[in-house]
Amino acid sequence: MKWPHTACWFVAGALLAGAGAASAQPAGYPSKPIRFLVGVAPGGGTDFIARLIGAKLTERFGQPVITDNRTGATGTIALEMVAKAPPDGYTFAVFNIGHLTSALLARVPRIDPARDFAPVSQIATGTLMLGLNAGIPVKSLDQFIAYARARPGQLNYGSGGQGSTQQLAMELLKHETHIDLVHVPYKGSSPIAVDLAAGQIQAAISNLLALYPHAKAGRLTALAVVSVARNPLAPELPTIAELGYPKVQTDLWQAMLAPAKTPPAIVEKISRAIAGIVHEPDVVQKLASQGGGPAGTSPREFAQFLHGESVKWLTLAKEVNVTAD
């Protein structure tokens, strides 16, 4: 559990990257294909982001960007491969919040971000939704909290696995509202949505795109989104912060890391390219169709963001005794 130290290193590394970029431009880079290692199977949200950005970088740089899917260990295998890759600017990790929290909440961490990575950019954001089985007789967050408090330990919630973003988000809600729900781990958002609709579990915080269609069909009750702002795909759903719990908010996000000691000028060049790409109109439209939006932060901004995320989730994990294995 080295997050606070790790986060400080991220910030320091990003400052050095920014300082070096102006004086050491990567002449002739790239001169061969670039590889994106992605810890999900083809077709997933993070895979979609990697391929979208990769295609645009191919157009800009004139060199192929190859998406290499390496699943396993909740994304940690892909991160490990990047950590061990040569720091030459030709291998990057495209990953999401769940991959990183799962790796760093492990009892025996397989990677050490303070040693292994350089921050490049937060690429995009997405939205989590709080949903209930339609048989639960409540229509609002306050009603659900009262219902759950009257039944401690009797309601189950699903998540993407131990230490996943979905689990951490629900544990944060439990912590702030003083309710007691039993965790049921799943492998992916789709089976969560199916079992929630069928009544095998009673509640879940999961991807808006997975849960919301079931809510529209009347199989689920959509209570709120857990994001910082409302999502245009479901504008009627308030944020949990709006409903009186300002600490219960997090976005899904996808981002990029490079191996440690990657030349700062290369990190900066990739980061600036991503910032331009994610705000192109067609890319914004494609992200919106997936329930997301553009980020495109600088290495320094991404490092500062990771610092905030690290403190938040490590503090919660210690308070509620959550690990990733």
Summary of the structure (lengths in Angstrom):
residues: 325
radius of gyration: 19.7
end to end distance: 13.2
largest distance: 65.3
contacts: 1190
relative contact order: 0.20
helix: 45%
strand: 20%
